[in-house]
Amino acid sequence: MLLMVIIGYVFSYLIPTKQKSVVYPIQSTQAFFIAQSGVEFAVRLAKDNGWTSPTLLNTNLNLAANNTRALGGGSFTLTYASGSDTLTSAGYVPTGTLRREVVVSNFSTFLSYYAYRRTITVQAGMVSGGPLTSFPMLVSVTNANLATVANGGYIASYNAATDDPQDLVFEGLDDTTCGGAGTSPCKLSHEVEYYVPTTGQLIAWVKVPSINNGTVIYMYYGNGCSVSTQSPSTVWSDYSGVWHSKEAATPLTDSTGNNNLATNSTQVAGEIGYAQSYNGTNQLASKTAGVVNIPANNASQTISVWFTIGANDANVRSGVSFVNGTNSGLQFGQRNSTVCFWQWGGNVLGGTQANPAVNTFHYMVYTFNGTTHTPYFDGNALGTANTAPQTGTPSQIYFSTYDGTDERWNGRIDEVRISSSGIVRSANWIATEYRNQNAPGTFSALGLQQNN
């Protein structure tokens, strides 16, 4: 005989698999647990298939193939309403006789439940001229709790084939960080550059809508999702090319999805994760056909690169070149015992920096605003120039040469970026970027693990 209680009595019950409160009227224990099973079925089905948006949930959970299941002497039926983001699981005992419903509001948020979280707080004095908008922040930490479950940590869904800690997300919880009134909470797009499942070492890029001294973002983990949460193309939506140079073999992947580079370079330790080493004789990376979206040489833009030199000399060595092969291009490298940017043909674009010590990483950035060329070394502006720009649009990209043959680089190249056409990074942005990438552990602080 079914256990009956007073109709209309309201009881709050924690679903064991997700630890979320659900309110429901009790009429019979059998009917309730059938309805509850429907919620758990919906959670598992949606997570396994990556249905985390209201649109996908509405399309798939309401399919006849998914929304009705027999269970013991009854059945449950799922109904999802995308407008209110509400899942209803109706329990029938016996089949055909509605006895109980479990309703879960904000169901897409419910799917994003993670067992643990940590704060990541930007430290005082790190951001110049803030707030800066749409800033790709480097998060570089090592913590045993970020190891996989098999290695004593809490990352529960690691894809070894793609080296992806899938149950890892970043969020902003206040309107300021998320970009304006009514925008919080917000999911922050991220890309994992490097992860070690045995130690919990993580190198990730997180796009923060608005960043300033004291900004707090949140890292969530510990969730059985089976699809990647990364979105590299969104992180780098303001860029035409981003090469982390982390690969052990060809190609060097462009995180924007635009231009991968073939290479015969050597993977080595970099400023951020891994880099590529070029021997000064026969190693290079290149794309010589099908280049897309690279700004014209006379367009406003920003180029940046981390590098080491392997020889302190006056030779011309092209580290990074965006050229069109018809006497037009922008190049970075060594020239006359300095490091600098120049045009095809040798006109130096702004100030130069004397060759630094060999085998030591440094950061060079070039900006052009349509009139003025401004290079930066380790976050500080060098002299400017108003040299007339060349007008070609790059059709070849080279690291460690400018034409596939000459001026080979001797040293390491890491984290090459070129902005989308028209984006000129400010001095404040470049200084902040340098602090973040040069010393990420000083730039931000990782908080203690919290149960979410």
C-alpha positions as CSV (number, residue, x, y, z in Angstrom):
1,M,0.0,0.0,0.0
2,L,1.4,3.4,-0.9
3,L,2.3,5.7,1.9
4,M,-0.1,8.6,1.8
5,V,0.3,12.0,3.5
6,I,-1.7,15.1,3.6
7,I,-2.1,16.6,0.1
8,G,-0.4,20.0,-0.2
9,Y,2.3,19.3,2.4
10,V,5.6,20.8,1.1
11,F,8.9,19.1,1.8
12,S,12.4,20.0,0.7
13,Y,14.6,17.1,-0.4
14,L,18.3,17.0,-1.5
15,I,18.8,15.0,-4.7
16,P,21.8,12.9,-3.7
17,T,23.7,13.2,-7.0
18,K,23.6,17.0,-7.2
19,Q,22.9,18.3,-3.7
20,K,20.4,20.8,-4.8
21,S,17.1,21.6,-3.0
22,V,13.9,20.8,-4.8
23,V,10.4,21.6,-3.4
24,Y,7.5,19.2,-4.1
25,P,4.2,18.2,-2.7
26,I,4.2,14.7,-1.2
27,Q,1.4,12.1,-1.8
28,S,3.3,8.9,-2.0
29,T,6.9,7.9,-1.6
30,Q,6.8,5.6,-4.6
31,A,5.5,8.4,-6.9
32,F,8.0,10.9,-5.6
33,F,11.0,8.7,-6.2
34,I,9.8,7.9,-9.7
35,A,9.5,11.7,-10.4
36,Q,12.9,12.3,-8.7
37,S,14.4,9.6,-10.9
38,G,13.2,11.6,-13.9
39,V,15.2,14.7,-12.8
40,E,18.3,12.6,-12.3
41,F,17.8,11.0,-15.7
42,A,17.5,14.4,-17.3
43,V,20.6,15.7,-15.6
44,R,22.7,12.8,-16.7
45,L,21.3,12.8,-20.3
46,A,21.8,16.5,-20.7
47,K,25.4,16.5,-19.3
48,D,26.5,13.5,-21.3
49,N,25.3,15.2,-24.5
50,G,26.4,18.7,-23.7
51,W,22.9,20.1,-23.6
52,T,23.6,23.0,-21.3
53,S,21.7,25.9,-23.0
54,P,17.9,26.4,-22.8
55,T,17.7,26.1,-26.6
56,L,19.5,22.7,-26.6
57,L,17.5,21.5,-23.6
58,N,14.2,22.5,-25.2
59,T,15.1,20.8,-28.5
60,N,16.2,17.5,-27.0
61,L,14.6,16.9,-23.6
62,N,11.1,17.2,-25.0
63,L,11.7,14.5,-27.7
64,A,9.5,11.5,-27.2
65,A,12.6,9.3,-27.3
66,N,14.0,11.1,-24.2
67,N,11.1,12.3,-22.1
68,T,9.2,9.2,-21.0
69,R,10.6,6.2,-19.2
70,A,9.0,3.2,-17.4
71,L,10.3,2.6,-13.9
72,G,9.1,-0.2,-11.7
73,G,5.3,-0.1,-11.5
74,G,5.1,3.4,-12.9
75,S,6.8,5.9,-15.2
76,F,8.1,9.4,-15.4
77,T,7.7,12.1,-18.1
78,L,9.9,15.1,-18.6
79,T,8.8,18.5,-19.8
80,Y,11.2,21.3,-20.3
81,A,10.2,25.0,-20.7
82,S,13.0,27.1,-22.2
83,G,11.2,30.4,-21.5
84,S,11.3,29.8,-17.7
85,D,14.3,27.4,-17.8
86,T,12.2,24.9,-15.8
87,L,12.2,21.1,-15.9
88,T,9.2,19.2,-14.7
89,S,9.3,15.5,-14.0
90,A,5.9,13.9,-13.5
91,G,5.6,10.6,-11.7
92,Y,2.9,8.1,-12.7
93,V,1.8,5.2,-10.4
94,P,0.6,3.1,-12.0
95,T,1.5,4.2,-15.5
96,G,-1.1,6.6,-16.7
97,T,-2.1,7.9,-13.3
98,L,-0.3,11.2,-12.3
99,R,0.7,11.1,-8.7
100,R,3.6,13.5,-8.3
101,E,5.7,16.2,-10.0
102,V,9.2,17.5,-9.2
103,V,10.0,20.9,-10.6
104,V,13.5,22.3,-11.0
105,S,13.8,26.0,-11.8
106,N,16.9,27.5,-13.5
107,F,17.6,24.0,-14.8
108,S,20.5,25.0,-17.1
109,T,22.2,26.6,-14.1
110,F,21.5,23.5,-12.1
111,L,23.4,21.5,-14.8
112,S,26.4,23.7,-14.2
113,Y,26.7,22.6,-10.6
114,Y,30.2,22.0,-9.5
115,A,31.3,20.6,-6.2
116,Y,34.2,23.0,-5.5
117,R,35.3,26.5,-6.2
118,R,38.2,28.9,-5.6
119,T,38.6,32.6,-5.9
120,I,41.2,34.1,-8.1
121,T,41.9,37.7,-7.0
122,V,43.8,40.3,-8.9
123,Q,46.3,41.9,-6.6
124,A,46.9,45.6,-5.9
125,G,48.9,47.5,-8.4
126,M,48.8,44.9,-11.1
127,V,46.3,46.6,-13.5
128,S,47.3,50.0,-15.0
129,G,44.5,52.4,-15.9
130,G,41.8,50.0,-15.1
131,P,39.2,48.8,-15.8
132,L,40.5,47.1,-18.9
133,T,37.8,45.3,-21.0
134,S,37.8,41.8,-22.6
135,F,41.2,41.1,-21.1
136,P,42.7,37.5,-21.7
137,M,44.0,36.9,-18.2
138,L,46.7,34.2,-17.7
139,V,45.9,31.9,-14.8
140,S,49.0,29.7,-13.9
141,V,48.7,27.6,-10.8
142,T,49.7,24.3,-9.4
143,N,47.5,22.8,-6.7
144,A,47.0,19.1,-5.7
145,N,43.2,19.6,-5.6
146,L,43.3,20.4,-9.3
147,A,44.7,17.0,-10.1
148,T,42.4,14.3,-11.5
149,V,40.4,12.1,-9.1
150,A,42.6,9.2,-10.1
151,N,45.6,11.2,-8.8
152,G,44.0,12.3,-5.5
153,G,42.4,15.6,-6.8
154,Y,38.9,16.7,-7.7
155,I,39.0,17.0,-11.5
156,A,36.4,14.3,-12.3
157,S,36.2,14.4,-16.1
158,Y,39.6,14.5,-17.7
159,N,39.9,13.7,-21.4
160,A,43.4,12.2,-21.8
161,A,43.2,12.2,-25.6
162,T,42.9,16.0,-25.7
163,D,44.6,16.7,-22.4
164,D,41.5,18.5,-21.3
165,P,40.2,19.0,-17.7
166,Q,36.6,19.1,-18.9
167,D,34.9,19.8,-15.6
168,L,36.6,23.2,-15.1
169,V,34.9,26.5,-15.6
170,F,35.4,30.2,-14.7
171,E,32.7,32.6,-13.7
172,G,32.2,36.2,-12.6
173,L,29.7,36.8,-9.9
174,D,29.4,40.6,-9.9
175,D,28.1,43.0,-12.5
176,T,31.3,45.0,-12.6
177,T,33.4,42.0,-13.6
178,C,30.8,40.7,-16.0
179,G,30.6,44.0,-17.9
180,G,27.7,46.0,-16.6
181,A,24.4,46.2,-14.7
182,G,22.4,43.0,-14.8
183,T,25.1,40.9,-16.5
184,S,26.1,38.7,-13.5
185,P,26.6,35.9,-13.0
186,C,28.5,35.3,-16.2
187,K,30.5,32.3,-17.5
188,L,34.0,33.4,-18.6
189,S,35.4,31.8,-21.7
190,H,38.7,30.0,-21.3
191,E,41.4,28.0,-23.0
192,V,43.6,25.5,-21.3
193,E,47.2,25.8,-22.7
194,Y,48.8,23.2,-20.4
195,Y,47.6,20.8,-17.7
196,V,49.3,18.1,-15.7
197,P,46.7,15.6,-14.3
198,T,49.1,14.1,-11.8
199,T,50.1,17.4,-10.1
200,G,47.2,19.8,-10.8
201,Q,49.4,22.2,-12.7
202,L,47.2,24.4,-14.9
203,I,48.0,27.1,-17.4
204,A,44.8,28.7,-18.7
205,W,43.7,31.9,-20.5
206,V,40.4,33.4,-19.1
207,K,38.7,36.3,-20.9
208,V,37.5,38.7,-18.2
209,P,34.9,41.3,-19.5
210,S,36.2,43.9,-17.1
211,I,39.4,43.6,-15.0
212,N,40.9,45.9,-12.4
213,N,42.9,45.8,-9.2
214,G,40.9,43.7,-6.8
215,T,38.8,41.9,-9.4
216,V,37.7,38.5,-8.2
217,I,36.8,35.6,-10.6
218,Y,35.8,32.1,-9.6
219,M,37.2,28.8,-10.7
220,Y,34.7,25.9,-10.4
221,Y,35.5,22.1,-10.7
222,G,34.3,18.7,-9.6
223,N,31.5,17.9,-12.1
224,G,30.9,14.7,-14.1
225,C,30.4,16.5,-17.4
226,S,31.8,14.7,-20.4
227,V,32.2,17.5,-22.9
228,S,34.8,20.2,-23.1
229,T,34.0,23.6,-21.5
230,Q,36.8,25.4,-23.4
231,S,36.1,28.1,-26.0
232,P,39.4,29.3,-27.5
233,S,37.9,31.1,-30.4
234,T,35.8,33.2,-28.0
235,V,38.8,34.0,-25.7
236,W,40.7,35.3,-28.7
237,S,37.9,36.9,-30.6
238,D,39.8,40.2,-30.8
239,Y,42.8,38.6,-32.5
240,S,43.7,37.4,-36.0
241,G,46.3,35.0,-34.8
242,V,47.4,33.5,-31.5
243,W,50.2,30.9,-31.5
244,H,51.0,29.5,-28.0
245,S,53.9,27.5,-29.7
246,K,53.4,24.6,-27.2
247,E,53.3,21.8,-29.7
248,A,55.8,18.9,-29.8
249,A,55.2,18.4,-33.5
250,T,53.8,20.3,-36.5
251,P,51.6,22.2,-36.9
252,L,51.7,25.2,-34.5
253,T,48.1,25.7,-33.8
254,D,46.5,29.1,-34.1
255,S,43.9,29.4,-31.3
256,T,41.8,31.7,-33.3
257,G,41.3,28.9,-35.8
258,N,42.7,31.1,-38.7
259,N,46.2,30.1,-39.6
260,N,48.1,27.0,-38.4
261,L,51.8,26.9,-39.1
262,A,53.9,24.0,-40.4
263,T,57.2,23.8,-38.6
264,N,60.4,21.8,-38.0
265,S,61.3,23.6,-34.8
266,T,62.0,22.0,-31.4
267,Q,59.6,22.1,-28.4
268,V,61.4,23.5,-25.4
269,A,60.5,25.2,-22.1
270,G,58.9,28.6,-22.7
271,E,57.9,31.7,-20.8
272,I,54.4,30.3,-20.6
273,G,54.3,26.5,-20.8
274,Y,56.2,25.3,-23.9
275,A,57.9,27.3,-26.6
276,Q,59.7,26.6,-29.9
277,S,63.4,26.7,-30.4
278,Y,65.0,27.7,-33.7
279,N,68.6,26.8,-34.4
280,G,69.6,29.7,-36.7
281,T,70.2,27.5,-39.7
282,N,67.4,25.4,-41.0
283,Q,64.5,25.6,-38.6
284,L,61.3,27.7,-39.2
285,A,57.6,27.8,-39.0
286,S,55.4,29.0,-41.8
287,K,52.2,29.3,-43.7
288,T,52.7,30.4,-47.3
289,A,49.3,29.8,-48.8
290,G,45.7,30.4,-47.7
291,V,46.6,33.0,-45.0
292,V,43.4,34.7,-43.8
293,N,42.4,37.6,-41.6
294,I,45.8,39.1,-41.0
295,P,45.6,42.9,-41.0
296,A,47.1,44.9,-43.8
297,N,50.6,46.4,-43.0
298,N,49.1,49.9,-43.0
299,A,46.1,48.9,-40.8
300,S,46.0,49.8,-37.1
301,Q,47.0,46.7,-35.1
302,T,49.1,45.2,-32.3
303,I,51.7,42.4,-32.5
304,S,53.4,40.8,-29.5
305,V,55.9,38.0,-28.9
306,W,58.0,36.5,-26.1
307,F,61.5,35.6,-27.2
308,T,65.0,34.7,-26.2
309,I,68.1,35.3,-28.3
310,G,70.8,32.7,-28.7
311,A,73.6,34.9,-29.8
312,N,74.4,38.6,-29.0
313,D,75.5,39.8,-32.4
314,A,74.7,42.4,-35.1
315,N,73.2,39.9,-37.6
316,V,69.8,40.4,-39.0
317,R,67.6,37.6,-37.6
318,S,63.9,37.6,-38.4
319,G,61.9,36.1,-35.4
320,V,58.3,36.9,-36.6
321,S,57.3,38.1,-40.0
322,F,53.9,39.0,-41.6
323,V,54.7,39.6,-45.3
324,N,53.1,39.4,-48.7
325,G,56.2,38.5,-50.6
326,T,56.1,41.6,-52.8
327,N,58.2,44.0,-50.8
328,S,55.7,44.7,-48.0
329,G,55.8,43.4,-44.5
330,L,56.1,43.8,-40.8
331,Q,59.0,42.0,-39.0
332,F,60.3,41.5,-35.5
333,G,63.8,40.3,-34.8
334,Q,67.5,41.2,-34.2
335,R,69.2,44.0,-36.2
336,N,72.4,45.8,-35.6
337,S,72.8,44.4,-32.1
338,T,69.3,45.4,-31.1
339,V,65.9,43.9,-31.0
340,C,63.2,45.9,-32.9
341,F,60.4,45.9,-35.5
342,W,61.0,46.9,-39.1
343,Q,59.4,47.1,-42.5
344,W,60.3,44.9,-45.4
345,G,63.5,46.5,-46.7
346,G,64.9,47.5,-43.2
347,N,63.1,50.7,-42.1
348,V,63.1,50.4,-38.3
349,L,59.7,51.3,-36.9
350,G,60.3,53.3,-33.7
351,G,62.8,52.7,-30.9
352,T,65.1,49.8,-30.5
353,Q,66.3,47.8,-27.5
354,A,69.9,46.7,-27.1
355,N,70.3,43.0,-27.3
356,P,69.4,41.5,-23.9
357,A,71.3,38.7,-22.3
358,V,71.1,35.4,-24.2
359,N,68.7,32.7,-23.3
360,T,66.5,35.0,-21.2
361,F,62.8,35.6,-22.1
362,H,61.6,39.1,-22.8
363,Y,58.4,40.6,-24.2
364,M,58.2,42.8,-27.3
365,V,55.0,44.5,-28.5
366,Y,54.4,46.7,-31.6
367,T,51.4,49.0,-32.1
368,F,50.4,51.1,-35.1
369,N,47.5,53.5,-34.8
370,G,47.4,54.6,-38.5
371,T,50.1,57.2,-38.0
372,T,52.5,56.3,-35.2
373,H,54.5,53.1,-34.8
374,T,55.2,52.4,-31.1
375,P,57.3,49.4,-29.9
376,Y,57.5,48.2,-26.3
377,F,60.1,46.2,-24.4
378,D,59.0,44.4,-21.2
379,G,56.0,46.6,-20.9
380,N,57.8,49.9,-21.4
381,A,57.4,52.1,-24.6
382,L,60.5,52.7,-26.7
383,G,60.8,55.6,-29.1
384,T,58.1,56.2,-31.7
385,A,58.2,56.7,-35.5
386,N,55.8,58.2,-38.1
387,T,57.3,56.3,-41.0
388,A,54.9,55.9,-43.9
389,P,53.4,52.3,-43.7
390,Q,53.7,49.8,-46.4
391,T,50.3,48.9,-47.9
392,G,50.4,45.2,-48.6
393,T,48.2,42.6,-47.0
394,P,50.2,39.6,-45.6
395,S,49.9,36.4,-47.5
396,Q,52.7,34.6,-45.7
397,I,53.5,34.1,-42.1
398,Y,57.0,33.1,-40.9
399,F,58.7,32.5,-37.6
400,S,62.5,32.3,-37.9
401,T,62.8,33.9,-41.4
402,Y,61.1,36.4,-43.6
403,D,61.1,34.5,-46.9
404,G,61.5,30.8,-46.0
405,T,65.3,30.9,-46.5
406,D,67.1,33.9,-45.0
407,E,67.7,35.7,-41.7
408,R,67.0,32.6,-39.5
409,W,66.3,33.1,-35.8
410,N,68.7,31.7,-33.2
411,G,66.7,31.4,-30.0
412,R,63.2,30.7,-28.7
413,I,59.8,32.1,-29.8
414,D,56.7,31.9,-27.6
415,E,53.1,33.3,-27.4
416,V,53.0,35.2,-30.8
417,R,49.8,37.3,-31.2
418,I,48.5,39.7,-33.8
419,S,45.3,41.6,-33.1
420,S,42.3,42.0,-35.3
421,S,42.6,44.9,-37.7
422,G,41.9,48.2,-36.0
423,I,42.7,47.1,-32.4
424,V,45.6,49.2,-30.9
425,R,46.4,48.2,-27.4
426,S,47.1,51.0,-24.9
427,A,50.3,51.5,-22.9
428,N,48.2,50.5,-19.8
429,W,47.0,47.3,-21.4
430,I,50.6,46.3,-22.5
431,A,52.0,47.1,-19.0
432,T,49.2,45.0,-17.4
433,E,49.7,42.2,-19.9
434,Y,53.4,42.1,-19.2
435,R,52.9,41.9,-15.4
436,N,50.3,39.1,-15.8
437,Q,52.4,37.0,-18.2
438,N,55.8,37.6,-16.6
439,A,54.7,36.7,-13.0
440,P,51.1,35.3,-13.0
441,G,51.6,34.1,-9.4
442,T,52.2,37.7,-8.3
443,F,49.4,39.2,-10.6
444,S,46.6,37.1,-8.9
445,A,46.1,35.0,-5.8
446,L,44.4,31.7,-5.6
447,G,42.0,31.3,-2.7
448,L,41.3,28.3,-0.6
449,Q,39.1,25.5,-1.9
450,Q,35.4,25.9,-0.9
451,N,32.5,23.4,-1.1
452,N,30.1,24.9,-3.6
